[in-house]
Amino acid sequence: MTVSAPGGPEVMSWSSVADPPAPGPGEVTLDVIATAVNRADLLQRQGLYPPPPGDSRILGMECSGRVAAVGPEVSGFEVGTEVCALLGGGGYASRVNVPAGQLLPIPAGVDLIEAAGLPEVAATVYSTVFGIADLRDREVFCVHGGASGIGTFAIQAVRALLPGAVIATTAGTAAKLARVRELGADVAVSYRDSDFVEVIREATEGHGADVILDNMGAAYLPRNVSLLAVGGRLVVIGLQGGVKGELNLAALLAKRAAVHAASLRARPPAEKAEIIAGVRAEFWPAVERGAIRPVIDRVLPITEVVAAHQHVADLGHVGKVILTIVP
């Protein structure tokens, strides 16, 4: 998939490019079967989120596929093994090179195409909610954008691993609010019709949220800080609502609270490998017993990538939009 110039979905086209080089030490080459659309892909397409140095400039932060070649110093993976992978870029292509530490086996009960939508959300939730924020059982967890790929995974993961936690979320339509409740949310708030701070505070008898996972950034910053409980942790992973907001430090001091900003893509391979190992150990057993399932909005061929990006931009999706790679 090539991008002719930064711009709207129409700048993308499916065309021939050179194969990646032979895998280097610690790398494998994958024949890509499917990839998934992430909001970061939309930003990169617009010229706003370049890939880390050394990673493919082709869009796509995750994929599923089969091992086509194995580089030196790689063990545990053979040609033909079916896997899914966290990428710095290159998922919107028929082949991609990836560090072996960023590969995951396909969980039992999940098909190869569905698995393309798991690595990025699983790694994000593991590294933020269970890593940086260290959410504990019986705490109150709030995730904004509960019907998104990250939101749907986070709700299920917290419910599966921390059954005593109270889960609150925001969403924009009645259908999405109903879906996040089905996935395990205790409190679902329409961000269009209600003040999420007021609703969640009332639902938690004034306690507020111990951990907030936020994709909005500046637009929600004052309200997120207001919602935090004493000792609360706000983790910002997206900037859909802007990049600059006013932070009330006095409120943070009074609550002994913290604000973190986290990104996954720019982490070095060793850190990504550590996160992927945690995902495999902590999340994959829950996926295999059915407590966490991929939430797939739709599956489209890569040739319909323009429609896929527009659907995500319009917030019409629940869960992940998958793109299958056309040979």
N, C-alpha and C positions, 0 to 999 in steps of 0.2 A: 504494500500500500504506500503510494507516494503522495506527498503534499506539495502542490505546485507553488504555493506562497501562503503566508499566514492569512487566515480568513475563515469564512463559514464552511459548513459541511461540503459545499460543492467543490472545494479546492482539492478534495481527496479523489484518487483514482487507483484502480487495481491494475498494475502494470508490471512488466518484467524488470527485475533488478538482479544484480550479481548475487550468487550464493555467499553466505558468510564463509570466512576462511576455515581451514581445518581447526578443530578445537585445540586450544592450548592446554598447558598443564592445569589440572583441576577443573577443566571444562568438559561439557558434552554438547553435541549438536542434536537438536530436536527436529523431527518432522512434525510441524504444528498441525493439529487437528481442529482446534478451536481456540478462540481468545475471547475476551470480554471487554465491554466498553466501560471505562472509568472516567470520572469527571476530569481527572488529570489529562486524559487523552484530548478532551475538548480544549483544555487550556493550551496544551502543546500545539494542537492544530492552529490555534490563534496566535502562536508565537510567544506565549506567555510562560511556558514551563518547559524549558529545554531539558533533554536527558542529561544525566551525569556524564562527565568526561569518560570516554572509552566505551560507553554503551551505545547500542544501535540508535540511530535517529529516527527509525521507523516507529510509528505509534505502537502501543500495546505493552501493558505492564504485567501481564500474566498470560498463561496459556496452558493448554493440555496437549499432549502428543506422545510420540514414541521416540525413543533414543535411536538416532541414526548413526552416531559416531561417538566414540569415547576418547578423550585426550589422555595424555600421561598423568599419572598420579591420581587417577580416579578409581575408586573401588565401590562395589555395591550396586552398580548400574551396568547393564549389558545392552547391546544393540537389540532393539525390539521391545524393551521394557516400557510399559505405559506409565506416564508420570504427569503431574502438573507442576508448574514452575512459577516462581516470582521473578519478574524481569525488571531491568532498568529501562528497557525498550525492546522493540522488535517483534512483539506478538502478532501484529497485523501482517504476517508474512508466512510463507510456506516452510521456512527453515529459520532457526535462530540458535545462536550459541548462548549458553548459560552456565555460570559456575555450578558445580555439582552440589554444593551446599544449599542451593536455592531450589532443589528438586524435592518433591513430595510424592509418595506413592498414591495411586488412586484409591481412595477409601472404599472398602467393601460396601456395596449397595449404592454407589454413585457411578453413573456412567461417564465415559471419557469426555463427552461434550459438556455435561453439567459441571464436571470438575474444573473446567477452565475458569469458572467464576468463583473459585474458592481461595486461591493463594493470597491475593491482595487483601481481601477483607479479613481473612483469618489472621494474617500477619499484622495487619493494622490493629485489630482488636486485641490480639495477644500482647503486642508491644505497648499499647496505651492503657487499656482498661485493666489488664492483669499485670502489666509491667510498671510503667510510669506511675499510674494512679493507685496501683495495688488495692483494687477493690476487694473488700472482705464480705463474707457472708453476713446477712442481716443489715448491711448498709443499703442506702438508697442510691440507685444508679439512674441517671437521666441521660438519654441519647437523643440528640436532635436529628431530625430526618430519619425517623424510625423505619420508614418504608424503603429507604435506600439500600444499596447492597451492603454497606457497612452496618446500617441500622438493623436490618433484618438478621444479619449474622450476630451482631452484638447482643440483641435481645435473646436469641436462642442460646448463645454461649453462656451468658450470665445465668439464665434460668437453669441450664444443664449443670453447670459447675458450682453455682452458688444458689441453691434452691431457696434459701431464706432471704435473699435479697429482694428489695422492692424495686421494680423496674418502671420508670416513667419515660415517656417519649412524646415527641411532637410529630405531627403529620398534617397534610394540607387538605385532604378530602375525607368524606365519610367512609368511602371504600377503603382508603389507606388506614384510617383509624381502626376499622373493623379488622383489617388484616394484621396489624401489629398486636392487637389484643389476642388474636388467634395464635400468634407466635409466642405469647407469654408476657406481654406488657400488662402491668397492673393498672397503670394510669396512662391514658392516651389523650393528648390535648391538641385541639385544632389551633395551629399557630395563626390562622386567619380570623378566628372568631373569639379567641379567649386569651387571657394573660396567663402564659404558662407558669410564671412565678406564683401567682395567686392560686392557681388550681393545684399545683404540686405541693405547695406549702400546706394548703388545706387538707389534701389527701394524706400528708405525712404528719398531721397534727402539729404543724409549725416547724418541724425538724429541717425541712429542705433537702437538698441533695448532697450526699457525701462525695460523689464523683459525677462530673458532667463531661460527656464526650460531645464536642461542638464542631460543626462543620461550617458555621456562619461567620465566625470572627467578629469584626467590629460591631456589626448590627446588634449582636446579642451580648456583647461583653458586659455592659452595666447590669443587665438583668440576670445574666449568669452569676456574676459576683453576688448579687442580691440573693439569689437562690441557694448559694452554697451554705452548707451547714458548718458548724464549728469544726475546724480541721479538714474542711472540704478541699477537693482537688479538681480544678478545671483543666481539661486537656483540649487544646484547640488544634484541629487537624485540617481545617478548611477555612477559606476566606470568601465564601459566596456572598457574604454581607459586607464586604469591605475589609481594608487592611489597617485602618487607623481608627482607634476608639479611645474613649476616656476611661482610664482605670482608677478606681477609687482605692488608693492604697490604705486609707484609714479603715475601710471596710475589711480589707484583707487582714490587716493587723488585728482588728477586733476579733475576727473569726479564726485567726491563726491558720489562714487558708493559703492556697498556692495556685498559681496559674502557670501551666506548662504549654509550650508549643512543640508539636512533634511532626516530623515527616519521616517517611519510610524510604522513599526512592533514592535519596542521596546518601544513605548509610553505606559504609564500605562492605564488601562481600563477607568479611568475617562476622560483622554484626548481623547482617541478614541471615547468615547461616545459623547463628545462635538463635535468632527469632524463629526460623523455620524448624529447628530442632524442638523448640518449645511447643510450636503449633502441633507438630507430629505427636509429641508425648502427651500434651494436655487436651487438645481439641479432637484429634483424629479418632480416639476411642468413642467420644460422644457422637461424632458423625457416623461411625460404623454401627452404633446401637440405635441410631435414628433419632437421638435427642437434638441433634443439629442437622438440618437438611439444607442443601442449596435452594435458594429461592430464585427461580428463573422467570423473568417477565416474558421473554420471548427469545427465540433462536432464529437468526437470520443468516443468510450466506454473506460472506465478506463483500460481495459485489453490491449488497444493499447497505453498505456502511453509511452512506449519506442519510438514509432514513433512520438508521440506528442512532447516529449522533443527534439528529433532530429530536427523536423521541426522548432521549436522555436530557437534552437541553430544555425540552418542554415540561420536564418533571412528570412525564406520563407513566413512568415505570414503577413497578414494585419489585425490589430485588435487582438482579443482574440481567443485562441484555448481552446475549452470547452471539458471537460471530463465528460461523464455521468457515474453515479455509477451503476454498474451491481449488482442486488440483489444476 
